[in-house]
């Protein structure tokens, strides 16, 4: 989750998404990771990037 957050803050959105999704595989109920992923998806949508939504 922390790696995802760092990538997210540095604009590496698709890499951040992959790390958030991996973090959720390991800890599916992590509310912070879920929230960060939703925020990331909103940014990706605004930028016209394709997200790997479930």
Buried (B, 14 or more C-beta within 10 A) or exposed (E): BEBBBEBBEEEBBBBBBBBBBEBBEEEEEBEEBBEBBEEBBEBBEEEEEEBEEE
